[in-house]
Structures are given as C-alpha cells and as structure tokens.
Amino acid sequence: MSTLSITPEQKKCFDRDGVICLRNVMTETEVDDLRSVVDQQVATRHTSSTGYDFEKISKQVWERKNTINVGAAARFDVDGLVAVIHSDEMARPLLENDTHTGEGCFFYDVAGWRQHAGIRRAGFDSSLPSIVSELLGSETINFWEDTTFVKAPRTRQKTAFHQDLSYFQIKGDQCVIAWIPLDPANEANGVTQYVRGSHKWGEVYAPNMFVSQTVFPGAEDPKCPDIEADPDDYDIISFDVEPGDVIIHHVLTVHGAGGNRTDNPRRAISFRYTGDNVRYHDKPGAMPQPGMVLTPKEGERLRTPDYPIVWPKPWPGFSTAAAYAETFGKVI
C-alpha cells in the first residue's frame, strides 16, 4: 500500500490537456497481480459472461453475419448492435493495414474487481485514489469499474475514437479513467491515443461500438467526429509507457487506439474513478453494469456496495480491499 502526490505542474497539464502520463505509479507487486488477473480472464474468455473478442466480432460483422458468435458473453445484445451497424451507411471497418495472415484477438472484459482480489488491491489501495483526489479536487473518490483491454500480437482491429462519459450511468464531470499498461506500449502495439484539450469542447458524444463509429441504439447525444478519417486535423497525442506507468484521462477526453502491429502482446487494464459532484444517471445508450447489488436511485450519490469509497482512508495503512472483501465477500 502506497501514496504518491502530483506536482502543481502535473495538475496544470491535466487540466489543460485532459490527459497526463505518470511514471512509476504502480508497484511491481501490483503490476504482477494485475497481469495474473488479466491472464486468467483471457484464458477463460470462452466461458465468461462478460468477456468479448472484438476482433472476432468485427470479422463476423463485415462478413455480414446476422447472428454473431460471442461464446457465453451476455453483457450486450450483440446481434442487435450488429443489426444497427449493418443499417449504418457510414459504417466501415477500422483495421490496420497489416498483411500478416494470423488471427489476432482484441479481448475486452469488465467488472473483474467483483471476483479478483488483485484488482481490488490495485484499484482500492494503490496510490491511484489519492492521485485522482488531487487531480479532480475531490474530497471523496469512488471506484466505478474496471475494464480489461488486451490486443494480442498482429491484431488489426482499432478502437474507434470515443468519449467515455456517455457509456457510464452518471452525470457530473468529476470522473477519470486510469489506463495501466501491463506490457510496454506504444503506437505500434496499440497504446491509447488522446485528442488533446477535447475535454473542453463542451460536447458529450454518443457511445459507439468500438469496432465501428456507429452509435449505440437509443443514444441521444451527437456522434463523435470522424477522427479516423482526418487525424491530422486534430491534436492527437500518445505516450510510450512501461509497466508501472499510468495514463489518466478526463471522462470527456476523446480517445481511441490503433491495432497491435507487433509480435508482442499489449495487455492493459483501466480503473474508473468518480468524485464529489457525480450522481447516478441511467442515461439512454449507457452500458449496463454486470453484477449490481443495489442500484442507486436517479440523482443519488454513489453510496452503495457497487461503488466502494476508496479515498480518503479512515486511517493510515487501512486496506479498503481487505475490508470490502470481509464485509461484502458473499455478494461480490
């Protein structure tokens, strides 16, 4: 368990750009714990109710399959989403120009904290909650969710540029996403790319399907600009990172990622944190969260077991992960 502080210059950078890269934030033990969890998630992807291979889904989409094979995954109505893509005249594949003939894998999973102590330890008791409190100027920090993103070697599938707020059942802008690389990551193997300053555009964009810019059915916000078509028109930045580094972006910062053009894996996990001004809001198009125990009422603060308070600590050395498992272990 550790704490770190950010400098005034780092805070200024985050406020200006909507994203910041912090070096050597996670300990070696925390990184190893997260690698172990992610490897377990990938190994059980065929039987998981929350794990998807977006590369495989994309291939079936552009082969014009009407029924999509997603194994045991059941978080989304994938067939319904694909029908929307097929009806979108502007939809197109978002793939790297790679002549490699092997089959890649763009693995996605969510809410691993409910099953895995390693995620709880890293998400609840690392330096991240205190750092997020400083970045947001928020007294209280809740853990919203974790998401796993793995791009296997030679995965052509890109991640469409998007904005996170519209995926979450919240209102209020005190929310950040901490992207944690578990392997060295750069543009060649699909590190996340950010449109600098886009958190200040004053826009909320509808959620898209990741494999396509097509928006979710029922979403009421406008579509994200077609950044893939004209990347030079935008101030896009990225960071070369090593395990232990963390990239933190604002919930309104527009971002996407390329495929993995290398022969090395790119494993990453992201933690989502919220602050004082966030309230529950089940907006049209937002993604349902799996495993909910007690859903807050509309407009309420996040004061249920599904959104643990990870900052401040009641006393130095207190382990939120251990206390949470002891109190709610039978329901997570």
Secondary structure, DSSP 4 states (H G I P E B T S, - for coil): -------HHHHHHHHHHSEEEESS-S-HHHHHHHHHHHHHHHHTTTT-SS-EEHHHHHHHHHTT-SS---TT--SS-HHHHHHHHHH-TT----B------S---EEEEE-GGGT-HHHHHHHHHSSHHHHHHHHHT-S-EEEEEEEEEEE-TTB-B-EEEE-SGGGSSEESS-EEEEEEESS-B-GGGT-EEEETTGGGS---PPPB-SSSSPBPTT--SPPPP-TTT-GGGS-EE---B-TT-EEEEETT--EEE--B-SSS-EEEEEEEEE-TT-EE---TTPPPPTT-SSPPPTT--S-STTS-EEES-SSTT--HHHHHHHHHTTT-
